[in-house]
Amino acid sequence: MTTLRGKMTREQSPDYTVVKVTQCDPGDDRPLLIVKTKRADVPLASAKTQMAEYLETMGRDSDEGLKGVLIIGRDAILMSLPLDGPIRYSPLHEITGNTVHDFL
């Protein structure tokens, strides 16, 4: 938050993290993974829809598809956007479990 003439204003900032690799040219970034966190009380359907929009926006131009991790409280949903199909969702996994570790 920033104080502007005695008023509190919210700064616009992304609520997700993109892990990317940069090839030789700094303008040639390629996203590898999107990570988004939500509080445990956020409706699951709403969080999945928002994350799906991020994957669709950033992953459709990819040569390899795109993966995402939606963290909700102490759990995670693993998501992948393949080149030729709809987004795939895992069931909820404990964030400290091997399934999440293996996905990353």
Secondary structure in CASP SS format (residue, H / E / C, confidence):
PFRMAT SS
TARGET T0000
AUTHOR 0000-0000-0000
METHOD secondary structure of the structure
MODEL  1
M C 1.00
T E 1.00
T E 1.00
L E 1.00
R C 1.00
G C 1.00
K E 1.00
M E 1.00
T E 1.00
R C 1.00
E C 1.00
Q C 1.00
S C 1.00
P C 1.00
D C 1.00
Y E 1.00
T E 1.00
V E 1.00
V E 1.00
K E 1.00
V E 1.00
T E 1.00
Q C 1.00
C C 1.00
D C 1.00
P C 1.00
G C 1.00
D C 1.00
D E 1.00
R E 1.00
P E 1.00
L E 1.00
L E 1.00
I E 1.00
V E 1.00
K E 1.00
T E 1.00
K E 1.00
R C 1.00
A C 1.00
D C 1.00
V C 1.00
P C 1.00
L H 1.00
A H 1.00
S H 1.00
A H 1.00
K H 1.00
T H 1.00
Q H 1.00
M H 1.00
A H 1.00
E H 1.00
Y H 1.00
L H 1.00
E H 1.00
T H 1.00
M H 1.00
G H 1.00
R C 1.00
D C 1.00
S C 1.00
D C 1.00
E C 1.00
G C 1.00
L E 1.00
K E 1.00
G E 1.00
V E 1.00
L E 1.00
I E 1.00
I E 1.00
G C 1.00
R C 1.00
D E 1.00
A E 1.00
I E 1.00
L E 1.00
M E 1.00
S E 1.00
L E 1.00
P C 1.00
L C 1.00
D C 1.00
G C 1.00
P C 1.00
I C 1.00
R E 1.00
Y E 1.00
S C 1.00
P C 1.00
L C 1.00
H E 1.00
E E 1.00
I C 1.00
T C 1.00
G C 1.00
N H 1.00
T H 1.00
V H 1.00
H H 1.00
D H 1.00
F H 1.00
L C 1.00
END
